[in-house]
Amino acid sequence: MAAFRILVADDHEVVRKGLVSILKEMPEWQVCGEACNGREAIELAKQLIPDLIVMDISMPGLNGLEATRHILKANPATKVLVLTLHDSDDIIRNVLNAGARGFLLKSDSAGELVAAVDALLRDKTYFTTKVADMVLEGYLRGGSSIATVPNPLTLREREVVQLLAEGSSTKEVAVALGLSFKTAETHRSNIMRKLHIHCVRDLVIYAVRNNMVQVARAGAE
């Protein structure tokens, strides 16, 4: 039987190498690639077609949630295990809505990482207790709390939002996404119209509230 192929995406090299080291201890698993940002994860997923992706949420240029949406749109059979430092309700909802099959905190043990990957590769799900409780609560209430969070933006528009919120100019957005300046401007205008906002400051607030970018915190990693 061929080894299961795993792609690891995390912008922190020390963390990424640590994850790779743990996964390589399992003889039936093969780490087929490493990505340091969401956009690279998308490209490697297309090239390598991994069975599973271990995906960090907070990465520059394109975050892990948006990368997950892109990857699953292209190949719904791919399993995604999301890693994050925090487990707020908003993050959990966004992870579930992005289509990830598993959720793990970076503070969890190496054993839990192995257990989570093993579960996903066996077509199961793996969530921390808090996430499992939220999923159950949503199910018991008819799925209303978790099932869908309305988002008027397309995948491309969410890419543009993250880049603008991270400080890129419209011209820089165009270059990063391989668009013409006019197309990038059109995306920006459509975003502002859909979200009913009128300045970049409000766009940044939207991006932060929807976990598209992360605010630096004193004492955080």
N, C-alpha and C positions, 0 to 999 in steps of 0.2 A: 504493500500500500504506500502510495506517495505521501511524503510529509506534508502536513498542513502548512500553508504559506502565510506568514504574518508580516504586515507592514507596521512599523512604529513611527508615529508622528509626534514630535515634541520639540519646541524651539530651544529648550535648555539641554545642552549637550550632555552634561553630567547625568541628568535624569534619563535622557534617551538611552545613553550607553548602559545605565543601570537596568533599565527595562529589558534591553536587548540581552544583557548578560543573564538575567533571570530566565527569559524565554528560551535561550539557547541551551539551558540545562535539560530541557525536555527533548529526548531523542526523536520523538515523532513530530516535532515542530521545527520549521525552518524560518528564520527571519530573512525575508527576501529583499527588504529595503528599509531605508530610514529617511524620513522627511523632517525638515526643520521649520516648515510653515505649512499653512493650509493649502496654498496653491501647489506647492511641490507634492503634497500628499495626493492631490487630485491627479496630477500628471503621472506619478508613480503607480497609482491605482489603475490607471488606464493601461500602462505599459506592463505591469507585473501581474495584474488580476489576482490579488491576494485573497485568501479565504477569509481573513479577518484583519481588521485595522485597529490598533491601539492608538486612540486619538486624544491628544491634549486639547482642552477647550481654548485656552488663551494663547494664541499665536499671532504674530504680526502679519499685516498684509491681508490675510484671510483667516478668520478664526476657525476652530475645529468644528463648530456647529454648522457653519456655512459649507465648509469642506465636506462634512458628512452628507448634507443635503445634495450637493453636486454629485458625490460618489454614488449615493444610493439611487439617484435619478438615472444615472448611466448604467448601474448594475445593482438592482435591488437585492440580489442574492448575497452581496457582501455583508459580512457581520461587522458591526462597529462597537467597540468597547470604549466608552468615553472616560477620560481621567480628568479630575479637577481638584483644586484645593478646597473648594467650598461646596456645600450642598443646600443652598437656599432653595426655597420653593420655586422661585422664578427660574433658576438654573435647571432644576429638575424638570420642570414643565418644558423648557426649551429643548433639553436633551431628548425627552420622550417624543416631542413633536418633530424633531429632526430625523427620527427613525432609528436611533441607536438601540441596540439590543441589550446593552449592559452599561452600568454606571459604577465607577469606583473612585474613591477618594485617594489622593496621592499619599495620604497618611496611613492608608491600609497596608497590610503586610504583604510580603512577597508571596506567601501562601495563598492569600486572597486573590492576588493577580492571577496566579496559576489556575485557581479554582474558577475564576471568572472566564478566562480564555477557554478553559476546558468546557465549561457550560455552553458558551456560545458556539463552539465548534461542534457540539452535539445537538445543535439546533434548539437550545434552551435559552433562557434569559438569565441575567445575573444583576441584581440590584442590591444596594445597601438596604438595611432595615427601614430607614426613613423613606427611601424611594418606594420600596415594596408597599409600605403602609399607604403612601399617597396613591399608588396605582390601585390598591384594593379599595380605598375610600372612593376614588373616582368611579370604579366599577360598581360599587354598591349604590352610588348616587346616579347611576345611569351613564357614567363616563363624562359628565358635564365638566368636572374640574380639570381633567387632564386631556381629554380627547383632542380638542382643537383650541388654539389661541389665534384668533384672527390676525393675519398678517397680510397687509395689502401689497407688499413689495414682492417683486420677482427675485429670483436668485441673483441675476445680474445687478439689480438695484440694491440688494443687500451688500453685494461686494463693493459697490460705489459708496454706500453709507459708511462702511467700515473704513475705507481709505480716506474719505473726507473727514471722518471723526478723528482719525489718527493724525490729521494735519496735512494731508496731501491737497494740492491745488487741483482744480479741474483738469489742467494740462497734465499734471503728474498722474492723475487717475486715468486719463486717456492713454498715456504711455504704458502704465502698469497693466492695463487690461487689453492693450492692442486695439484701441478704438480711435476713431477720429475725434478731434476736439469738439466738433459739433455734436456728435453722438453722445459724448460724455456730458456735455452741457444739457442735452435733452434729457438724459437720465436724471441729472441733478434736478432739473425743473419738475420732472414727473414725480420724483421722490418728495420734493417740497409740497407739491399739490396733493399727493395722496395722504401725506402725514399732517397736512394743514399746519405746516411750520414755515417760517419766513427767514430764518437766519441759521448760520452754521452752529452757533451756540446751542440752539434748540435741537439741532440735528445730533450734536454730541450727547446731549442729555438723553435723547431717544436711544442712541447706540449703547450708552452705559446701562440704561434701564432694561434693555433687551439683551444684555450680555454679549453684544457684538464687539465691544472693546472693554478693556479692564482698567479701572482706575488704580494707580499706584497707591499703596497704603503703607504707612510707616510701620516698619517691622515685618512687612510681608516679604515672601520670597521673591 
